[in-house]
Amino acid sequence: MTHMSKPKNGTSEAKEKGPEREAATARPEQAADRDKPVAAVEAVYDPWMRASQVALIGLFVIAVLWCAYAARPVIVPVVLAWVIATIVLPIVKWIEERGVPRVAAALIVTGALALLIVSLLALLSTPISVWLGHASEIGAMIQRKLQTMQGPLGTLEEIRKTLNAIGAGGAAPTLKVEQTDTMVTTIFSIVTPAVSQFVLCIGALVFYLVYQQKLRSAVVYFLSDREARLATLRALSDIDAQMTTYFGTFTIVNVCLGVVTAALTWLIGLPNPLLWGVLAGVLNYVPYLGPAVVVGTLGVVGLLTFPTLGEAVVAPLAFLGIVAIEGQFLTPALMGRQLELNPFAVFLAIAFCTWLWGPIGAFVSVPLLMALTVALGHALIADKPELPE
């Protein structure tokens, strides 16, 4: 019995010591596991690391913006060509479906578009030069037309003259010597960049219409993951579809708006109704700012054409009503609610792109905003649809 009891004691002691050994062996691992989340949290929430990351991203954004500003003579025509390509791409595909090669279809559409632009410029060059050549006379005529408003403005004018007299201090007027360039130099300085950028835009338009699929495939092949390729291809297809729907419909609406504006100005009696119709149709691509410019232009033309202020405001008020109906009822009904953009985001995009790239930047601001919105929607969406055929 004594011999039988020893194994029991030994077994019980081993059983008692086993958990202690396991606990002692497991304590360092458990301690290490407990330290890992703390170290990870400290690494993630390290303020200096986060500050360095934010600073690096900020420097990258500044560098990209500086490059976009410095290279605007090249970037702006290419972006403009991409926007125009999304509008005319359905026409190219329609011609290609009729048995015409893709290259020939792209050349036909691009040539017709360039011919249309050149014809409009040639047709409108005479009235534009007339209005620009009489800029000083227009200012004097506007001042005479606004004599009825001189009551409240007369006091401000007298204050301005008094302040100018005090600031001048009775000094004799100084002789200003202005350097005038020759007419040929001025013309070449204006025409040469415009022609070069026009040629670059036409070339980029042709190449994009011809090699759209290959360009998309080249962008996708930079990614190694198959899911990333499919997601990128999905996003690019959606961007093209949304852009074509939006700007194709918007182009039809703007053409109709231009025709209505030309008819309106002709009925009211303003000179050069075709000029104001083209101006209204083109500037309506720029929300808010474009219609405001057209309203102001029609107001100035009305002041120069009619003898009374009441007759002069008929055209701008009528155009303002037409634009309100178009923007609030016609365009949303044709495009649908899924293509709406945030008005505040549109305003900021127009302001930023105009500051960065000038007037053409205002034109391409909405397309860029739409492309960015669609891309972010695909990047942040949880359940992505299957790739369309």
C-alpha positions as CSV (number, residue, x, y, z in Angstrom):
1,M,0.0,0.0,0.0
2,T,2.9,2.3,0.7
3,H,4.3,1.5,-2.7
4,M,0.9,2.1,-4.3
5,S,0.6,5.5,-2.6
6,K,3.8,6.9,-4.0
7,P,2.6,7.0,-7.6
8,K,-0.6,8.7,-6.4
9,N,1.4,11.3,-4.5
10,G,3.7,11.7,-7.5
11,T,0.8,12.0,-9.9
12,S,-1.0,14.5,-7.7
13,E,2.2,16.5,-7.3
14,A,2.7,16.4,-11.1
15,K,-0.9,17.4,-11.6
16,E,-0.5,20.3,-9.2
17,K,2.7,21.4,-10.7
18,G,1.5,21.0,-14.3
19,P,-0.9,24.0,-14.2
20,E,1.6,26.1,-12.4
21,R,4.2,25.3,-15.1
22,E,1.7,26.0,-17.9
23,A,0.7,29.2,-16.2
24,A,4.3,30.2,-15.8
25,T,5.0,29.3,-19.4
26,A,2.0,31.2,-20.6
27,R,2.5,34.3,-18.6
28,P,5.3,35.8,-20.8
29,E,3.2,35.1,-24.0
30,Q,0.0,36.6,-22.4
31,A,2.0,39.6,-21.3
32,A,3.4,40.0,-24.8
33,D,0.0,39.7,-26.2
34,R,-1.3,42.3,-23.8
35,D,1.6,44.6,-24.8
36,K,1.0,44.3,-28.6
37,P,-2.3,46.3,-28.7
38,V,-0.8,49.0,-26.5
39,A,2.2,49.3,-28.8
40,A,0.0,49.3,-31.9
41,V,-2.2,52.0,-30.5
42,E,0.8,54.1,-29.6
43,A,2.2,53.6,-33.1
44,V,-1.1,54.5,-34.7
45,Y,-1.8,57.6,-32.6
46,D,1.7,58.9,-32.6
47,P,1.2,62.6,-33.1
48,W,4.6,63.2,-34.8
49,M,4.0,60.4,-37.2
50,R,0.5,61.6,-38.1
51,A,1.8,65.2,-38.5
52,S,4.6,64.0,-40.8
53,Q,2.1,62.1,-42.9
54,V,-0.3,65.1,-43.2
55,A,2.7,67.3,-44.1
56,L,3.8,64.9,-46.8
57,I,0.3,64.7,-48.3
58,G,0.1,68.5,-48.2
59,L,3.4,68.9,-50.0
60,F,2.3,66.4,-52.6
61,V,-1.0,68.3,-53.2
62,I,0.9,71.6,-53.5
63,A,3.3,70.1,-55.9
64,V,0.5,68.7,-58.1
65,L,-1.3,72.1,-58.1
66,W,1.9,73.9,-59.0
67,C,2.4,71.5,-61.9
68,A,-1.2,71.9,-63.0
69,Y,-0.7,75.7,-63.0
70,A,2.7,75.7,-64.7
71,A,1.6,73.2,-67.4
72,R,-1.8,74.8,-68.1
73,P,-1.0,75.5,-71.8
74,V,-0.8,71.7,-72.3
75,I,-3.2,70.4,-69.6
76,V,-6.1,72.7,-70.3
77,P,-6.5,71.8,-74.1
78,V,-6.2,68.1,-73.2
79,V,-8.8,68.2,-70.5
80,L,-11.1,70.3,-72.8
81,A,-10.6,67.6,-75.5
82,W,-11.6,64.9,-73.0
83,V,-14.8,66.8,-72.1
84,I,-15.7,67.4,-75.8
85,A,-15.0,63.7,-76.5
86,T,-17.5,62.6,-74.0
87,I,-20.1,64.6,-75.8
88,V,-19.4,63.4,-79.3
89,L,-18.4,59.8,-78.5
90,P,-22.0,58.5,-79.1
91,I,-21.9,60.0,-82.6
92,V,-18.6,58.3,-83.3
93,K,-19.9,54.9,-82.1
94,W,-23.1,55.4,-84.2
95,I,-21.0,56.1,-87.3
96,E,-18.8,53.1,-86.6
97,E,-21.8,50.8,-86.3
98,R,-22.7,51.8,-89.8
99,G,-19.5,50.1,-91.1
100,V,-17.2,53.1,-91.1
101,P,-13.7,52.5,-89.5
102,R,-13.1,54.0,-86.1
103,V,-10.3,56.3,-87.3
104,A,-12.5,57.6,-90.2
105,A,-15.4,58.2,-87.9
106,A,-13.3,60.1,-85.4
107,L,-11.8,62.2,-88.2
108,I,-15.3,63.0,-89.6
109,V,-16.7,64.1,-86.3
110,T,-13.6,66.1,-85.3
111,G,-13.5,67.8,-88.7
112,A,-17.2,68.7,-88.6
113,L,-16.8,70.1,-85.1
114,A,-13.7,72.1,-86.0
115,L,-15.5,73.4,-89.1
116,L,-18.5,74.4,-87.0
117,I,-16.3,76.3,-84.6
118,V,-14.4,78.1,-87.3
119,S,-17.6,79.0,-89.1
120,L,-19.1,80.5,-86.0
121,L,-16.0,82.5,-85.3
122,A,-15.9,83.8,-88.8
123,L,-19.6,84.6,-88.8
124,L,-19.3,86.4,-85.4
125,S,-16.0,88.1,-85.9
126,T,-17.5,91.2,-87.4
127,P,-20.0,92.0,-84.6
128,I,-17.4,91.0,-82.0
129,S,-14.8,93.4,-83.4
130,V,-17.4,96.2,-83.7
131,W,-18.4,95.9,-80.1
132,L,-14.7,95.6,-78.9
133,G,-13.7,98.5,-81.1
134,H,-16.3,100.9,-79.6
135,A,-15.5,100.0,-76.0
136,S,-14.7,103.7,-75.1
137,E,-17.8,104.9,-76.8
138,I,-19.9,102.3,-75.2
139,G,-18.7,103.4,-71.8
140,A,-19.7,107.0,-72.5
141,M,-23.1,106.0,-73.9
142,I,-23.8,103.9,-70.8
143,Q,-22.9,106.9,-68.6
144,R,-25.4,109.1,-70.5
145,K,-28.0,106.4,-70.4
146,L,-27.7,106.1,-66.6
147,Q,-28.4,109.8,-66.0
148,T,-31.7,108.9,-64.4
149,M,-29.8,107.1,-61.7
150,Q,-27.4,110.0,-61.0
151,G,-29.5,111.1,-58.0
152,P,-28.1,108.6,-55.4
153,L,-24.8,108.2,-57.3
154,G,-24.1,112.0,-57.6
155,T,-23.2,112.3,-54.0
156,L,-20.7,109.4,-54.3
157,E,-19.2,111.0,-57.3
158,E,-18.7,114.3,-55.5
159,I,-17.1,112.5,-52.6
160,R,-14.7,110.7,-55.0
161,K,-13.7,113.9,-56.7
162,T,-13.1,115.6,-53.3
163,L,-10.9,112.7,-52.1
164,N,-8.9,112.7,-55.4
165,A,-8.3,116.5,-55.0
166,I,-7.1,116.1,-51.4
167,G,-4.9,113.2,-52.4
168,A,-3.4,115.1,-55.3
169,G,-2.6,118.1,-53.2
170,G,-2.9,120.5,-56.0
171,A,0.1,119.1,-57.8
172,A,0.5,119.6,-61.5
173,P,-0.4,116.6,-63.6
174,T,2.5,114.5,-64.5
175,L,3.2,113.4,-68.1
176,K,2.7,109.7,-68.6
177,V,4.7,107.9,-71.3
178,E,3.1,104.7,-72.4
179,Q,4.8,102.2,-74.6
180,T,2.6,101.0,-77.4
181,D,3.2,97.8,-79.3
182,T,2.7,97.5,-82.9
183,M,-0.5,96.0,-84.3
184,V,1.4,93.0,-85.7
185,T,3.1,92.1,-82.4
186,T,-0.2,92.4,-80.5
187,I,-2.0,90.2,-82.9
188,F,0.7,87.5,-82.9
189,S,1.0,87.6,-79.1
190,I,-2.8,86.8,-78.9
191,V,-3.4,84.6,-81.9
192,T,-0.3,82.3,-81.6
193,P,-1.1,80.7,-78.2
194,A,-4.7,80.4,-79.1
195,V,-4.0,78.7,-82.4
196,S,-1.4,76.3,-80.8
197,Q,-3.8,75.4,-78.0
198,F,-6.6,74.9,-80.5
199,V,-4.4,72.5,-82.6
200,L,-3.4,70.6,-79.5
201,C,-7.1,70.3,-78.4
202,I,-8.1,69.0,-81.8
203,G,-5.2,66.5,-81.9
204,A,-6.0,65.2,-78.4
205,L,-9.6,64.9,-79.3
206,V,-8.8,62.7,-82.4
207,F,-6.4,60.5,-80.4
208,Y,-8.9,60.0,-77.6
209,L,-11.8,59.1,-79.9
210,V,-9.6,56.6,-81.7
211,Y,-7.7,55.0,-78.8
212,Q,-10.2,55.3,-76.0
213,Q,-10.3,51.6,-75.3
214,K,-6.5,51.2,-75.5
215,L,-6.0,54.1,-73.2
216,R,-8.4,52.6,-70.7
217,S,-6.7,49.2,-70.9
218,A,-3.3,50.8,-70.4
219,V,-4.5,52.5,-67.2
220,V,-6.0,49.2,-65.9
221,Y,-2.9,47.2,-66.7
222,F,-0.9,49.3,-64.2
223,L,-2.7,47.5,-61.4
224,S,-1.6,44.0,-60.5
225,D,-4.6,42.8,-58.6
226,R,-7.6,41.5,-60.6
227,E,-10.2,43.0,-58.3
228,A,-8.5,46.4,-58.5
229,R,-8.5,46.1,-62.3
230,L,-12.2,45.3,-62.4
231,A,-13.0,48.1,-59.9
232,T,-11.0,50.6,-62.0
233,L,-12.6,49.5,-65.2
234,R,-16.0,49.8,-63.6
235,A,-15.3,53.3,-62.4
236,L,-13.9,54.4,-65.8
237,S,-17.0,53.0,-67.6
238,D,-19.3,54.7,-65.2
239,I,-17.5,58.1,-65.5
240,D,-17.7,57.9,-69.3
241,A,-21.4,56.9,-69.2
242,Q,-22.3,59.7,-66.7
243,M,-20.4,62.3,-68.6
244,T,-21.9,61.3,-71.9
245,T,-25.4,61.4,-70.5
246,Y,-25.0,64.6,-68.6
247,F,-23.1,66.7,-71.2
248,G,-24.9,65.2,-74.2
249,T,-28.3,66.2,-72.7
250,F,-26.9,69.5,-71.5
251,T,-25.6,70.3,-75.0
252,I,-29.0,69.7,-76.5
253,V,-30.5,72.0,-73.8
254,N,-27.9,74.7,-74.5
255,V,-28.5,74.6,-78.2
256,C,-32.2,75.1,-77.6
257,L,-31.4,77.9,-75.1
258,G,-29.2,79.6,-77.7
259,V,-31.9,79.4,-80.4
260,V,-34.6,80.8,-77.9
261,T,-32.2,83.6,-76.9
262,A,-31.5,84.6,-80.5
263,A,-35.2,84.6,-81.3
264,L,-35.9,86.6,-78.1
265,T,-33.3,89.3,-78.8
266,W,-34.5,89.5,-82.5
267,L,-38.1,90.1,-81.4
268,I,-37.1,92.7,-78.8
269,G,-35.0,94.5,-81.4
270,L,-31.4,94.0,-80.1
271,P,-28.6,94.1,-82.8
272,N,-26.7,90.9,-83.6
273,P,-29.2,88.3,-82.2
274,L,-27.0,85.4,-83.4
275,L,-24.1,86.7,-81.3
276,W,-26.2,86.7,-78.1
277,G,-27.7,83.3,-78.9
278,V,-24.3,81.7,-79.3
279,L,-23.0,83.5,-76.1
280,A,-26.0,82.2,-74.1
281,G,-25.6,78.7,-75.4
282,V,-21.8,78.5,-74.7
283,L,-21.8,80.3,-71.3
284,N,-24.6,78.2,-70.0
285,Y,-22.1,75.3,-69.6
286,V,-20.7,77.3,-66.6
287,P,-23.4,77.3,-63.9
288,Y,-24.3,80.5,-62.1
289,L,-21.5,82.5,-63.6
290,G,-22.4,82.0,-67.3
291,P,-26.0,83.1,-67.1
292,A,-25.0,86.1,-64.9
293,V,-22.6,87.3,-67.6
294,V,-25.3,86.9,-70.3
295,V,-27.8,88.9,-68.2
296,G,-25.3,91.7,-67.7
297,T,-24.3,91.7,-71.4
298,L,-27.9,91.9,-72.5
299,G,-28.5,94.7,-70.0
300,V,-25.6,96.7,-71.4
301,V,-26.7,96.1,-75.0
302,G,-30.2,97.2,-74.1
303,L,-29.0,100.4,-72.6
304,L,-27.1,101.1,-75.8
305,T,-30.0,100.2,-78.1
306,F,-33.1,101.7,-76.4
307,P,-33.7,105.2,-75.2
308,T,-35.3,104.4,-71.9
309,L,-34.3,102.2,-68.9
310,G,-37.6,100.3,-68.9
311,E,-37.1,99.1,-72.5
312,A,-33.4,98.2,-71.8
313,V,-34.2,95.7,-69.0
314,V,-36.8,93.7,-71.0
315,A,-34.2,91.4,-72.6
316,P,-32.2,90.6,-69.5
317,L,-35.3,90.0,-67.4
318,A,-36.8,87.7,-70.1
319,F,-33.6,85.8,-70.4
320,L,-33.4,85.4,-66.6
321,G,-36.9,83.9,-66.6
322,I,-36.0,81.5,-69.4
323,V,-32.8,80.4,-67.6
324,A,-34.8,79.9,-64.4
325,I,-37.3,77.6,-66.1
326,E,-34.5,75.7,-67.8
327,G,-32.4,75.2,-64.7
328,Q,-35.2,74.4,-62.3
329,F,-37.6,72.3,-64.4
330,L,-36.3,71.4,-67.9
331,T,-32.8,70.1,-67.2
332,P,-33.6,68.2,-64.0
333,A,-36.5,66.5,-65.8
334,L,-34.4,65.4,-68.7
335,M,-31.3,64.3,-66.7
336,G,-32.9,62.7,-63.6
337,R,-32.1,63.2,-60.0
338,Q,-29.1,60.7,-60.1
339,L,-27.0,63.2,-62.0
340,E,-27.5,66.1,-59.6
341,L,-24.4,67.7,-58.1
342,N,-24.1,69.6,-54.8
343,P,-24.6,73.3,-55.7
344,F,-22.0,74.4,-53.1
345,A,-19.5,71.9,-54.5
346,V,-20.2,73.2,-58.0
347,F,-19.6,76.8,-56.9
348,L,-16.3,75.9,-55.2
349,A,-15.2,73.9,-58.3
350,I,-15.9,76.8,-60.6
351,A,-14.1,79.3,-58.4
352,F,-11.1,77.1,-57.9
353,C,-10.7,76.0,-61.6
354,T,-11.2,79.6,-62.8
355,W,-8.4,80.7,-60.5
356,L,-6.2,77.9,-61.6
357,W,-6.8,77.8,-65.4
358,G,-8.8,80.9,-66.3
359,P,-12.1,81.0,-68.3
360,I,-11.6,77.5,-69.8
361,G,-11.1,76.2,-66.2
362,A,-14.6,77.4,-65.4
363,F,-15.9,75.4,-68.4
364,V,-14.1,72.2,-67.4
365,S,-14.8,72.5,-63.6
366,V,-18.2,70.7,-63.7
367,P,-16.9,67.8,-65.7
368,L,-13.9,67.3,-63.4
369,L,-16.2,67.6,-60.4
370,M,-18.5,64.9,-61.8
371,A,-15.6,62.6,-62.6
372,L,-14.3,63.0,-59.1
373,T,-17.7,62.4,-57.6
374,V,-18.2,59.2,-59.6
375,A,-14.7,57.9,-58.7
376,L,-15.2,58.6,-55.0
377,G,-18.6,56.9,-55.2
378,H,-16.9,53.7,-56.6
379,A,-14.1,53.9,-54.1
380,L,-16.3,54.2,-51.1
381,I,-19.2,52.0,-52.1
382,A,-19.5,48.7,-50.1
383,D,-21.5,46.5,-52.5
384,K,-20.1,47.0,-56.0
385,P,-22.1,45.9,-59.0
386,E,-20.9,43.4,-61.5
387,L,-18.9,44.6,-64.5
388,P,-21.2,45.3,-67.4
389,E,-20.8,43.6,-70.7
